[in-house]
Amino acid sequence: MAVIEAIQTTYLEADASSVTISGIPSTYEHLQLCGNARYAAAGALNNWLIEFAGSVTGYSTHTMQGYGASTTAKKYAGSATIIISSQIHGTDNLFTPVGPEYCPIILDILDYANTNKNATCTTFGNGRHRLGFGSGLFDDTSAVSSIQLSTPGGSLLRGSYFTLYGLNSS
């Protein structure tokens, strides 16, 4: 039987350029990060950026995104972050009739504490009319002890929140 435990929740009481979840225990097999956020930049949607353990090198990402009847696929190698192709809303009303929405994100990090192999992750996110899936590789055998989330070009807005879960198979 699988066991899922909430490790910590971060709720933004004020706008922040990034969110760092640190002090992650190494006692789980896998991690799952779930969140909901908006960012403070007008006019455009933007990608999520993920860093592990403060490292700004050695990431590779594959992304797929669907928007209406169109799709895109991209790859990034040797990047400074894992790029999640689901897009997060800015602060204006361009994308919804009632204003910007908080956009969900799910990040599964597999074998994050195993120092005999590289950490890998799968990503899922949803921005208005856009659905993104992807995978990422942390090209380092260090255990993932922290996760930093950000977006280029704007701060994450007050009210955004993230919960980290630990998963074990028994």
C-alpha positions as CSV (number, residue, x, y, z in Angstrom):
1,M,0.0,0.0,0.0
2,A,1.3,3.4,-0.9
3,V,1.8,6.1,1.7
4,I,1.5,9.8,0.8
5,E,2.3,12.4,3.4
6,A,2.2,16.2,3.3
7,I,5.7,17.5,4.1
8,Q,5.1,21.2,3.9
9,T,2.9,23.9,2.4
10,T,4.1,27.3,1.3
11,Y,1.4,30.1,1.0
12,L,2.6,33.5,-0.3
13,E,1.4,36.3,2.0
14,A,3.2,38.8,-0.3
15,D,4.5,38.8,-3.9
16,A,7.8,36.9,-4.3
17,S,10.3,36.6,-7.1
18,S,10.6,32.9,-6.4
19,V,9.6,30.2,-3.9
20,T,12.1,27.8,-2.4
21,I,11.1,24.7,-0.5
22,S,14.0,23.5,1.5
23,G,14.9,21.1,4.3
24,I,13.4,18.2,2.3
25,P,13.9,15.0,4.2
26,S,15.5,12.1,2.4
27,T,13.1,9.5,3.9
28,Y,10.7,9.1,0.9
29,E,11.0,7.3,-2.4
30,H,9.5,10.1,-4.5
31,L,8.2,13.6,-4.1
32,Q,5.2,15.4,-5.6
33,L,4.8,19.1,-5.6
34,C,1.3,20.5,-6.2
35,G,0.6,24.2,-6.5
36,N,-1.6,27.0,-7.8
37,A,-0.1,30.4,-8.8
38,R,-0.3,33.6,-10.7
39,Y,2.5,36.0,-11.6
40,A,2.9,39.8,-11.7
41,A,3.6,40.7,-15.3
42,A,1.0,42.1,-17.6
43,G,0.1,40.9,-21.1
44,A,1.6,37.4,-21.5
45,L,1.6,33.9,-20.3
46,N,5.0,32.6,-19.1
47,N,6.7,29.2,-18.3
48,W,7.5,27.8,-14.9
49,L,11.2,27.4,-14.1
50,I,12.4,24.8,-11.6
51,E,15.9,24.4,-9.9
52,F,16.9,21.6,-7.6
53,A,19.3,22.0,-4.6
54,G,20.4,25.5,-5.8
55,S,22.1,24.1,-8.9
56,V,21.9,26.4,-12.0
57,T,23.4,24.0,-14.5
58,G,22.8,20.5,-15.9
59,Y,19.1,20.3,-16.6
60,S,17.4,18.9,-19.7
61,T,13.7,19.2,-20.5
62,H,11.2,17.8,-23.0
63,T,7.9,19.6,-23.2
64,M,4.6,19.2,-25.1
65,Q,1.8,21.8,-25.0
66,G,-1.7,21.8,-26.5
67,Y,-3.6,25.0,-27.2
68,G,-6.9,24.6,-29.0
69,A,-6.2,22.6,-32.1
70,S,-2.5,23.3,-32.2
71,T,0.4,21.6,-30.4
72,T,4.1,22.3,-29.8
73,A,7.0,20.2,-28.6
74,K,10.4,21.4,-27.5
75,K,13.6,20.2,-26.0
76,Y,16.1,22.0,-23.9
77,A,19.5,20.5,-23.1
78,G,22.2,21.9,-20.7
79,S,19.8,24.5,-19.3
80,A,20.0,26.5,-16.1
81,T,16.5,25.2,-15.1
82,I,13.9,22.7,-15.9
83,I,11.3,24.5,-18.0
84,I,7.6,23.6,-17.6
85,S,5.7,24.4,-20.7
86,S,2.4,24.9,-19.1
87,Q,2.0,28.6,-18.8
88,I,1.1,30.8,-15.8
89,H,-1.1,33.9,-16.2
90,G,-0.1,37.5,-15.9
91,T,-2.1,40.2,-14.1
92,D,-4.4,41.5,-16.9
93,N,-7.7,40.3,-18.4
94,L,-6.4,39.2,-21.8
95,F,-7.0,35.5,-21.2
96,T,-10.3,35.3,-19.3
97,P,-13.4,37.4,-19.3
98,V,-13.3,37.7,-15.5
99,G,-9.6,38.4,-15.0
100,P,-6.4,36.2,-14.6
101,E,-6.7,32.8,-13.0
102,Y,-4.4,30.9,-10.7
103,C,-2.8,28.1,-12.7
104,P,-2.2,24.6,-11.4
105,I,1.1,22.7,-11.5
106,I,2.1,19.2,-10.6
107,L,5.7,18.1,-10.4
108,D,6.6,14.5,-9.7
109,I,10.3,13.9,-8.7
110,L,11.3,10.3,-8.9
111,D,14.1,8.8,-6.7
112,Y,15.1,12.3,-5.5
113,A,17.3,11.0,-2.7
114,N,19.1,8.2,-4.6
115,T,22.7,9.4,-5.0
116,N,23.5,6.5,-7.4
117,K,21.5,8.1,-10.3
118,N,20.2,11.4,-11.7
119,A,16.9,12.7,-10.4
120,T,14.1,12.8,-13.1
121,C,10.7,14.4,-13.0
122,T,7.5,14.6,-14.8
123,T,5.5,17.8,-15.1
124,F,1.9,18.7,-15.7
125,G,0.4,22.2,-15.7
126,N,-2.6,24.1,-17.1
127,G,-3.0,27.7,-18.1
128,R,-6.2,29.0,-19.6
129,H,-6.8,26.9,-22.8
130,R,-3.3,25.5,-22.6
131,L,-2.2,22.1,-21.2
132,G,1.4,21.2,-20.8
133,F,3.2,17.9,-20.1
134,G,6.9,17.4,-19.8
135,S,9.9,15.6,-18.3
136,G,13.1,16.8,-16.8
137,L,16.5,15.5,-15.9
138,F,18.8,16.9,-13.2
139,D,22.2,15.8,-14.5
140,D,23.7,15.5,-11.0
141,T,23.6,12.6,-8.6
142,S,23.2,14.9,-5.6
143,A,20.0,14.3,-3.6
144,V,17.3,16.9,-4.2
145,S,17.3,18.8,-0.9
146,S,15.5,21.9,-2.1
147,I,13.2,23.0,-5.0
148,Q,13.0,26.5,-6.3
149,L,10.1,27.7,-8.5
150,S,10.1,30.9,-10.5
151,T,8.9,32.4,-13.8
152,P,10.9,34.8,-16.0
153,G,9.8,38.4,-16.1
154,G,7.6,38.6,-13.0
155,S,7.0,37.8,-9.4
156,L,4.7,35.1,-8.1
157,L,1.6,36.8,-6.6
158,R,0.2,36.8,-3.1
159,G,-2.2,33.9,-2.7
160,S,-0.1,31.5,-4.7
161,Y,0.5,28.2,-2.8
162,F,2.5,25.0,-3.1
163,T,2.3,21.7,-1.1
164,L,5.1,19.2,-1.1
165,Y,4.2,15.5,-0.6
166,G,6.5,12.5,0.2
167,L,5.5,9.1,-1.3
168,N,6.6,5.6,-0.2
169,S,5.5,2.3,-1.5
170,S,4.8,0.9,2.0
